[in-house]
Amino acid sequence: MPQAAILWDYDGTLVNSAPRNISITLSILDEVAPRLSGDNLPHCLRSEARYHQANHAAENWQDLYLNYYGLTPGEAALAGPLWAKHQRRNTMEVGLFEGIADAVAQLQALPHGICSQNDSTTIWRQLRQADIAEPFRAVVGYNEVAGEAQKPHPAGGLKCIEAIFGKRCPDTLFYIGDHQGDVQFARSLEQALAGRSRVIAIAAAYSGALPGNWVYQPDQVAHSPAELPALCRRYL
């Protein structure tokens, strides 16, 4: 059995999905909060740069919806479950970050998985289109985890590990993500595994994240996808 595995976030880590995420968010707002349009469009949805700033500053998607987009708690509760539906309807293409395909290829001897708050069907399609699906053994998305157990709760990670390994665990797990919530997720996952695996948190700073500003600090920071194989090999 492999002694290590790599788990990934999706948005902002494997793919630059910011333009598409903005488009999807606007369609969701049209449905649940049409008042937030035109001159009332949230500031952070008016450009990709502003979206990145808000997305990396927010603690989680609920914080983003409530405190950056300006939804009410009731509107946010309606908006969350709509993501998968609106994502599947959206035809805007997204692409891998430059260098990701090579990084995955260099690490393909290890099993890979994805723990994301995105839609798993869409993620699998993107992996196949980009021809990097082979090393990926499991994708756990928004719909596979209860709303109250989304990241940074470890439930998605535990489900992903079980899909790959069954009841056993590798000695070392890597979790690669672009948000401080991903570091929280890695720490929560290690705690839930109760000593069976160590979990190494790697921050994907190449998406515009500023890990130095985070309350929760990663074990390593990748400033480009090309750095990821070497960072992982330090622990193997």
HUVENVEN-V195709 format. One record per residue. N is the residue number from 1. OMEGA is omega in radians with two decimals (NA if undefined). Layout:
BEGIN
n:omega
N:OMEGA
N:OMEGA
END
This chain:
BEGIN
n:omega
1:3.08
2:-3.11
3:3.14
4:3.07
5:-3.13
6:3.04
7:-3.07
8:2.73
9:-3.11
10:-3.11
11:3.10
12:-3.13
13:3.02
14:-3.07
15:3.02
16:-3.02
17:-3.07
18:-3.13
19:3.14
20:3.13
21:3.08
22:-3.14
23:3.12
24:-3.14
25:3.13
26:3.13
27:3.08
28:3.12
29:3.09
30:-3.10
31:-3.00
32:-3.11
33:-3.10
34:3.09
35:-3.12
36:3.14
37:3.13
38:3.14
39:-3.13
40:3.12
41:3.13
42:-3.10
43:-3.04
44:3.07
45:-3.09
46:3.06
47:3.12
48:-3.14
49:3.13
50:3.10
51:3.12
52:-3.13
53:-3.12
54:-3.09
55:-3.12
56:3.12
57:-3.09
58:3.14
59:-3.13
60:-3.07
61:3.11
62:3.10
63:3.13
64:-3.10
65:-3.05
66:-2.93
67:3.10
68:3.09
69:3.11
70:3.07
71:2.99
72:3.07
73:3.12
74:3.12
75:3.13
76:3.12
77:3.09
78:-3.04
79:-3.05
80:-3.11
81:-3.10
82:-3.02
83:-3.07
84:-3.13
85:-3.10
86:3.10
87:-3.13
88:3.13
89:-3.03
90:-3.06
91:3.14
92:-3.12
93:2.99
94:-3.12
95:3.04
96:2.96
97:3.13
98:3.13
99:-3.13
100:-3.11
101:3.13
102:3.12
103:3.11
104:3.14
105:3.14
106:-3.10
107:-3.00
108:3.06
109:3.11
110:3.03
111:-3.13
112:3.02
113:3.12
114:3.01
115:-2.97
116:2.98
117:3.07
118:-3.09
119:-3.03
120:3.13
121:3.12
122:-3.14
123:3.12
124:3.13
125:3.14
126:3.12
127:-3.13
128:3.12
129:-3.13
130:3.10
131:3.07
132:-3.01
133:-2.96
134:-3.10
135:-3.06
136:-3.09
137:-3.08
138:3.00
139:3.09
140:-3.11
141:-3.07
142:-3.02
143:-3.13
144:-3.09
145:3.12
146:-3.08
147:-3.11
148:-3.11
149:3.07
150:3.09
151:0.22
152:3.01
153:-3.04
154:-3.01
155:-3.13
156:3.11
157:3.12
158:3.12
159:3.13
160:3.14
161:3.14
162:3.12
163:-3.12
164:-2.95
165:-3.02
166:-3.09
167:-3.13
168:3.14
169:3.03
170:3.11
171:-3.04
172:3.03
173:3.00
174:2.96
175:-3.08
176:-3.12
177:-3.03
178:-3.03
179:3.12
180:3.03
181:3.07
182:3.05
183:3.06
184:3.13
185:3.13
186:3.14
187:3.12
188:-3.14
189:3.12
190:3.13
191:-3.13
192:3.14
193:2.97
194:3.05
195:-3.13
196:3.11
197:2.91
198:-3.10
199:-3.12
200:3.13
201:3.09
202:-3.13
203:3.10
204:-3.08
205:-3.10
206:3.13
207:-3.11
208:3.11
209:3.12
210:-3.06
211:3.13
212:-3.14
213:-3.03
214:3.01
215:3.13
216:-3.03
217:3.11
218:3.05
219:3.14
220:3.10
221:3.07
222:3.13
223:3.01
224:3.10
225:-3.12
226:-3.13
227:-3.00
228:-3.13
229:-3.13
230:3.12
231:3.12
232:-3.08
233:3.08
234:-3.04
235:-3.07
236:NA
END
